[in-house]
C-alpha cells in the first residue's frame, strides 16, 4: 500500500450514521504517525506498544499450525492475537473465555498455556468446528478410523440425498459425481464405530472440503456460483484424504504441547454464559462486525449437509437462525433506539432505513454482552477486544468508539489500543469501492475497574488506512 493511500479522513458522516468521532488528526505528531506503520515480526509486549500505534505484521510465523487450519472460517483473527493477549495477561492458572469463539482460535492458543479455557458461540457449526479443534483425541484411533474412509471401502450409494430438507436445485451447487461421492463419505462417517468426538472430527473434515469441491466460488466468503469465473472443482476423494491427513497431523502437533490443559465449549452465548460471578481472568475475542459478515450464509453448503445434526433441520429453520446472532443484517430483535451512552455518536436519521434496525440491534446486543462479561470477570481482569473498521466508498465505519462507550457503562475501561495492518484477505478480487473490506484490526485492551484508566477513554486516537478503489490489501 502506497503512502498516498495513507491519509487522514475528517468525514465521519457515513452510511451508518456514526458521527462526532475524533479520529481526524489535527496535529503534526499524529499526522506523522498516520503515515508510518511499524514493521514487526510479532506483536511487542503490551508495555512496549504505544497507545494508538499502528503495526504491520510480517506474518513470518504460520497462522495454520496446530489445528488452526482444520476448517476455513470468515473474518477469523490470526492466532498471534490471542497468543499475544495470553502471553501478556494470563498464566497457567488463569481462566480464559472467548464469548464469540468462532472456529476456536483463542481456545487452541489457550491450550498451549492455560489450564482452563472456555468458549461460547451461538452458531452450531462454530461449536462443532471448535470442538473438533480442541477436544482430546487419540491420534492412533483417528488413523485407524480413517482407513474405513478410504474410497475402496466406501459404501455404494444409488439414492443420492441431502440431509437438510427444503433445499432446491442441488445440482446447481454440486455436480452429480461430486454429490454421489459426498453421499458415500457422509454415510461412511455415520457408520463408523467411534465415539461422538471422533465422529465430529471427521464430520468437521468433511465440512471443510464442501466449498472446495462444490461449484460455489472459492474467492469470496459469500456462497454463490459465479456466472463469469468458471470453476473446475478438485476431485472429492483426493481432497478429503489430503484434508484428513492434514487434520490428524494438526491434532498430533497440538497433543504434543497441550499436556493436561482443557478447553470447554459451553452451552451458552456471549449474552448468557453458565459461569459464576468473578471467575474469569481474561477475555479474548473478536465480536462480529456490524452488518459485515453473515456467518451462517457463508456456510450455507455446510449447513445443507450438517444442519440436521446441529439442530438446523430445514432451510426454513436455517433462514430463521441467520437472524439471531449479534451483527445480523436482518435481526429478530427489535429495539427502538440506541443506548443513551452513544446517542450523541449515532444519528439514526443518517442511517439508511434498510440498515437502521441492524445497527440499533447490534449496539443493544453488544451492550448486553459487556454487562455479562463484567459479571464473570474478576476485579482488575482484562478484556482484549479485536474489531475492525469497514471501509466503503461512503467512508469509514468507526463502531469502536460506540463499543468503548458501551463497555464503559459496564465498568470495562480502556487501558490501551493499537492497530495492526491486515496483510491478507480471503476476498481476492477488487471490490471497486463496494461493500466493506476490513483494512485494519484494532486490538483494544479493556480492564474491569471502578475508575477510568486513561484521560481520553471514550475515543480511540487512531488514524485509519484507506485503500484505492482498484486495489486489494495483500
Secondary structure, DSSP 8 states (H G I E B T S, - for coil): --GGG---------TT-B-----S--SHHHHHHHT--EEESS---GGGS-TT-EEEE---S-SSTTTGGGS--TT---HHHHHHHHHHH--TT-EEEETT-TTTHHHHHHTTT-SEEEE--S-HHHHHHHHHHHS---HHHHHHHHGGGSGGGS---SS---SSBT---HHHHS-HHHHHHHHHHHHHHHH----HHHHHHHHHHHHHHHHHHSSS-SSSSS----SSS------HHHHHHHHHHHHHHHHHHHHHHHTT-EEEE-S--SSS-S--TT-EEEEEE----TTT--HHHHTHHHHHHHGGGGT--BHHHHHHHTTTSTT-TT-S---SS--GGGTTTB-GGGS-HHHHHHHHHHHHHHHHHHHHHHHHEEEEEEEEEEEEEEEETTEEE-HHHHHHHHHHHTTEEEEEEEEEE----S--S--TT-S-EEEEEEEEEEEE-SS-SSS--SS---------TT----
